[in-house]
Amino acid sequence: MRHHSPVMSSDQRPHRKPAGKQQISPILGDSLEVIEMYHREKAAVLEKSLQQLNLLENAREIAFICREVMIIREKISEILKRKFHA
């Protein structure tokens, strides 16, 4: 029995706007610490799912997850900048 990864297939993924034209997603949460922890946990889940994928069979999924992790890390970086410069 094959288990499906938590990553959406290319047909299920929402279409993204070109780089530079993406809207900033609204931030939900009480504090920067809560938001930061949310993004860190999300990145950890994605990184863990990478361990279960095979490069030869799941190259597109791996590329998608890597892009998502990079986006999340950028958000964490922005949060840390706001947190320490406020």
N, C-alpha and C positions, 0 to 999 in steps of 0.2 A: 504494500500500500504506500503510495507516495503522498507526502504531506505538502501542501502548498505553502509557499512563503507568504509572510504578511504584506509583501509588496504587491501593489496593483499591477496587472498586466498593462501593456501599452494601450489596449482598448478601453480600460477602465480609468486610466490616468486623466486628470483634468488637463486641458490644454493651457499652456503657460504663455504669458506675454513675452515678447522679446526682451532680452537683457536691457536694463536701464528704463524699461517702461512698466515694470512690475509695481503693483501697489504694495504698500507696506501693510501687512496683515494687522488687524486690530489686536491690541494686547489686552488679554483678560486676566485679571489677577489683582490681588491687593497690594503687592509690593514687588520691587525689583527682585528680591530674593526668591519669591514664589515663582516668578516668571523664569528666572535663571534656572531654578531646580527643574521646572517643567521641561525646558529645552535640553538640559543635561540628561534627564531621564529618557527623553525622546531619542536623543543621539545615541545613548547607550543601547536602547532597544534595536535601533537600526544597525549599529556596529555588531551587535550579537547576531543578528540575522545574516550578516555578511559571512560569518564563520560557517554557516550551514550551506552556503552556495558554492557551486563548482564553476570555475571560470569558463570552461569549455561549454557548459550547458546553460549557464545563467549570466552571460556577459552583459546583456542589456539591463537586467535587474541590478547587477553589481554597479554598473555605471550610474543608474538612477539613484541607488542608495547612497553612493559616494557623493553625488551632487547634493542630495538632501542633507547629508551630514555636513557638508561644507557650508550650506546655507544656514543650518542651525548654529554652527560654530561662529559664523559671522554675526548672527543675532546675539549670541552670548557675548561676543566681543563688544557689540554696541551697548548691551545692558551693563557690562562691567564699566565701560567708559562713562555712562550716565550715572552709575552708582558711585563712582569715585570722584567724579567731577561736579557732583551736585552739592 
